[in-house]
Structures are given as C-alpha cells and as structure tokens.
Amino acid sequence: MQTLREIPCGRTVTVSKVTGTGALRRRIMDMGITKGTQIFIRKVAPLGDPLEISVRGYALSLRKADAELISVQ
C-alpha cells in the first residue's frame, strides 16, 4: 500500500486508511482527510516539503511526515 507522500504531482488518489494516534490522527481527520476521500496532488515544494493537495474542494498543505500517515490507493 502506498502513502500520500509517495504519489507524484497531478494524480488523484483515494484515502484507504489514516494511521497514527491521538491528536495527530484527529487533526488529519479534522482537515477532511477520511477513508474514501479523494485527494488531488497539486504541487510539491522545491525541496519536497510541504505537499499542496486539493481535498473536498479546498487547497491544503501537508508536511511529508503527516502525508506518510495517510495510506492511499
């Protein structure tokens, strides 16, 4: 299974699982990233961190460490 961090720009993926625990997992889910949600990878910063994604109609920036906790297909 791939994580969001491994997906190249311009692809759309579907969230299959949000790993992590406690407040970090809750924060990711509060941003609208839940199982079954489609995510479009808009941009990756020149040094690779952060990622800019589109989720549920809005743009969101995620750190690589956070993106690694999101399993996608």
N, C-alpha and C positions, 0 to 999 in steps of 0.2 A: 504494500500500500504506500502511496506517495503522500508527502506532506505538501502544504501550500508553498513552502519555501523552495521546493524543487521544480515548480511549474514555471515555464518561461512566459514572457510577456505576450499578450494577445490571445491567451487561451481562456476558455470558460470551463470551470470545474464545479462539481457538486460536493458539498461537505458530507463526509460519511461518519466522522467522529471528531469530537473535541476532547482531547486528553488534557492532562494537567489536573491540579487540585485546588481547592479553596478559592481564594479571592481572584486569582489569575484566571481560572476557568470561568468563574462567574462574570468577570469583566469582559472576556471574549464573547460570552453568550449574550451579555447585555448590549453589545455592539450589533447584535442581529446575526451573528455567525452561529447558526444552529444546524443540526443534522437536516440534510435535504436542501439547504440554501445554496443557490447558485452564486458563484463568485467569478468575476472577470478580472484578470490581472492587467491593470492599465499600464503601470510603469514600475521600473526598478531603479533606485537611485544609482548614480555612477559608481559608488563604492559598494553597492549591493544592499544597503540598509538605509532606509526602510523600503517596503514594497507599497505601492499605491494600488488599491483594489476598488472595484465597484461591487457593493453588496446592498441589496434591497433598495436600489435607486439612489444611493449616495456614495460619495468617494470617502475612502478610509485609508489611513496609513498605518501599517503594522510593522513592528520590528521583526527581524528574522527569528529571534528567539520565540516570539509569540506565534509566528507563522508555522514554526516547526511543531507546534502543539495541535495543528489542525490537519487531520487526515482527509484527503480528497480522492475522488475518482473521476 
